[in-house]
């Protein structure tokens, strides 16, 4: 599979004549030169997360969409192959890419940045030859910060994913099935062959004998 990486840039104005730049897939060296915002700690401590993002950006299939104000990383979206410990990696599909994380620093929310960052990742048909999926787990959601309950947060995430054509797909994956608010969102690119779609369906359901 060809990993298409076509640099895209978008500017979003903020109050007080400030602005953020959304850029990606960002070069790992440029990403390394940024300072990470202290509130980007949903998955690990900011410095550790910064290192993880640089590692992803260095991967052939990896891509980071960065949200930058001046020299500070204030948000990001990650794309990479599935974790080797998850079922989604067992088929070793080279055209199955995980939208792994979306995180925007608290003070930069409500400006539509997350939506624009995801849309930028799919621009220029970059991911039309891939199946892109996201596993949404409620324990990763900022329920306290947004003051939303799990169902409203899930609706928000579904609406966000739908802006790039990702839709809800059923699965018997135990982690997703462990709570009814969890969900699997998927976009099958128009260039993906039927053989890959069938492989992915087999990954989604591995307990067919139970039905």
N, C-alpha and C positions, 0 to 999 in steps of 0.2 A: 504493500500500500504506500502511496505517495503521501507524505505528511506536508500538506500545503501550509506554509506560514507566510502570510502577506501582511506586513505591518500596516496597522490602521491607527488613526488618531482622531479623537473627538474632544471638543472642549465644552465644558458645562459651566456657565456663570454661577457664582455664589453671591450672597449679599456683600455689601461693603467693597464692591469692585474686585472681589477675589474671583478665582476660577480654579477648576481642577481639570487636569488633562487625563483622559482615558487613552491608554496606549497598549497595543499588544498585537501579536505575541511579543513581549518585551525581551530584549537581549539580556542574557544573564549578567553580563558585566555592568550594564546600566542599572539593572535591578540591585546589584550588589552595592552600587554607589549611593543608593537611597537610604534614608533613615526611616525605619518603620514606626508608625504611630503607636503610642503606648496602649491604646484601647483595642488594638487588634490582637486579642488574646482568647478568642473563642475556642481554639483548638490546642494551643500550647502557648508558652510565654512568647512575647513579641520577638525577641532576638532569635529564639529557636524556630519560630515560624518563618522569620526572614530567611534563615539558612535553608529551611525546607523548600521555600519558594524558589530560591536560587537553584537548588538541586533539580527541581521540576523543570525549570526553564532550560536547563542544560540537556534534558532528555530529548531524543529525536522526536518522540511523539508529544512531549510535554509543551504546554503553552501557558503563560501567565498573562492575563489581562490586568494591567496595573492602573490604579487610580492615584494620581499624583498631584499634590499641591506643593509648588516650588520644589524642594528637594526631599519631600516626605511622602512615603507610601501610605495612603490613607484608606486603601481598599484594594481588593483583588478578586479575581476569579481564576480557578485552576482547572486545567484539563490534563489528563494523563491516563496511562493504562490502569486497569483495576489493580487493587492491592492483591498480592499473591496469596494472601490468606482468605480472600473472599471467593465465593463461588463463581463470580463473574470473570475470574482469570483462568479458570480451569480449562476452558476450551482453547486458550492461547490464541484468541482472535486478534489479528493485527489491525482490524478495522472496527474494534469496539473500544471506545474512548469514554472515560468517566469524567463528567463535570463534578469535580471533587469537592469544591468549597466555594462559597461566596461570602465575603466578609467586608463590611463597610464600617469604618470608624463611626462611633455613635453620633458625633456632631455633624457628620456629612450625610446622614440619612434624610429621607423625605425630599430629595432633589431629583429622584429618578435615576440615580447613578448606577445602581445595580442592574436595572433594566438596560441602560445604554451600554454597560460593560459587556453583558451577555450578548446583546445584539451585535456589538462590534466583533466578538469572537467568531460569529458565523458569517460575517461580511465577505463578499467576493467568493462565495461558494467554497470557502476554505474547508468546511467539514461536510460537504455533500457526499463524500465517499466513505463516510463513517456512520456507525450507529453511536450516538451520544446518549448516555444515560446518567441519571442522578438518583441516588438513594437518599430520600429525605427522611431523617429520623428526628422525632420531636425533641429528643434530649440535646440536640445541637442548636435548637432555636432559642433566640433571645426573647423569651416570653416576658421576663421581668422588664427588660428595657423597652419593649414595644407595648406592654400592657395588653397584649392580645392573648386569648385563650388558644389552646392547641388547634381548634377547628378553624378559627379565623386566621391563624398563622398559616395553616396548611392551605387555605384558600388563597392567601396572599402569595405563597410560594408557587402554587399551581398557575396563578395568573401570570407571574413573572416568567415561568418556564414556557408558558403558552405563547409568549411574544416571539419566541424563536421556533415555534412549531413542535415543542416537546409536549407530549400528552401522557396521561396516566395509563399505565400498563399493569395488568394483574401479574402476580407472582406468588410462589409458595416459599420464597426465601424466609427462613425463620426469623431473622432480625427485623425484616419489614413487617412480617405478620405478628410480631410481638406486641404491637400497639396499633389500633385501627387508624390512628392519625398518620402513621408512617406511610410512605408511598414511593412508588417507582415511576419516574418520569423519563420518557424516551423520545428521541427524534431519530428516525431512520432516514438517512440522506437519500436523495433520489438516485444516486449512482451506486448504492449498495446492492450487491448481487443477492438473488434469492437464497443462495446457499448460506450466506452469512445471516440472513434473516431467520432461516430455519435453525441454524446453530444457536442463535440468540434465544429463540423460543424454547429450545431444549434447556438452555440455562435458566430461563424464567421458571420452568416447571420441571422439577427433578423428582417429584413424588406422584407422578401420574397414576400409579397403581392404587393410590388412595381414593381416587375419584370414580 
